[in-house]
Amino acid sequence: MASYSFLLYMIAAQTGYTPDELYYTFGDAHIYLNHIDQVRTQLERTPYKLPIVEVKPRATIDDYRAEDFIVSNYVFHPAIKAPVAV
């Protein structure tokens, strides 16, 4: 989803707009039975404040590079381990 957010920022910069919200639809989202505890853990977590995203301006959309994207104040919870569902 981060790459979609970066694309939103790139398009906004090239068109003179300010990015606001990104709506994303999952096409095949499901939860396996052996992941129920991990999903509960995720749902019980309080989200942190969103990070700050800055994108260096470029002349065209093809000029952007990975180092043009600066993400600061990114705070995250520890990873949630889950067995591979087969």
C-alpha positions in Angstrom: 0.0 0.0 0.0 2.9 2.3 0.5 3.8 2.2 -3.2 0.2 3.2 -4.0 0.5 6.1 -1.6 3.8 7.2 -3.2 2.1 7.0 -6.6 -0.7 9.3 -5.2 1.9 11.8 -4.1 3.7 11.7 -7.5 0.5 12.2 -9.4 -0.6 15.1 -7.1 2.8 16.8 -7.5 2.7 16.5 -11.3 -0.9 17.9 -11.5 -0.6 20.6 -8.9 -2.9 19.0 -6.3 -2.3 18.1 -2.7 -2.8 14.4 -1.8 -5.5 13.7 0.7 -6.9 10.2 1.1 -6.2 6.9 -0.6 -9.0 4.4 -0.9 -8.0 0.8 -1.4 -10.2 -2.2 -2.1 -8.9 -5.7 -1.3 -10.0 -8.2 -4.0 -9.2 -11.5 -2.1 -9.0 -10.8 1.6 -9.5 -13.7 3.9 -8.4 -15.0 7.3 -7.3 -18.5 7.9 -8.5 -20.3 11.0 -5.0 -20.7 12.4 -4.5 -16.9 12.3 -7.5 -15.9 14.4 -5.4 -15.0 17.5 -3.1 -12.9 15.4 -6.0 -11.0 13.9 -7.4 -10.4 17.3 -4.0 -9.0 18.4 -4.0 -6.7 15.4 -7.5 -5.4 16.1 -6.8 -4.7 19.8 -3.9 -2.4 18.9 -4.3 1.3 19.0 -3.1 2.9 15.8 -0.2 5.3 16.0 -0.2 8.8 14.5 0.4 8.7 10.8 4.0 9.4 9.5 4.9 12.4 7.5 5.6 11.8 3.8 7.6 14.3 1.8 8.4 13.9 -1.9 11.1 15.8 -3.6 9.7 17.6 -6.7 10.7 16.3 -10.1 10.1 17.6 -13.6 8.2 14.5 -14.8 6.7 11.4 -13.3 9.4 9.3 -14.8 12.1 11.2 -13.0 11.3 10.0 -9.5 13.7 7.7 -7.6 13.4 5.8 -4.3 15.5 8.4 -2.5 13.0 11.1 -3.5 10.6 9.8 -0.8 11.2 10.8 2.8 9.1 9.1 5.5 9.5 10.5 9.0 8.0 9.9 12.4 7.0 6.4 11.3 6.2 4.4 14.5 5.0 0.8 14.3 4.0 -2.1 16.6 6.1 -5.2 16.8 5.6 -7.8 14.1 2.9 -10.4 14.7 4.2 -13.9 13.9 1.8 -16.5 12.4 2.3 -19.9 11.0 2.0 -20.4 7.2 -1.4 -21.6 6.3 -1.5 -24.5 4.0 
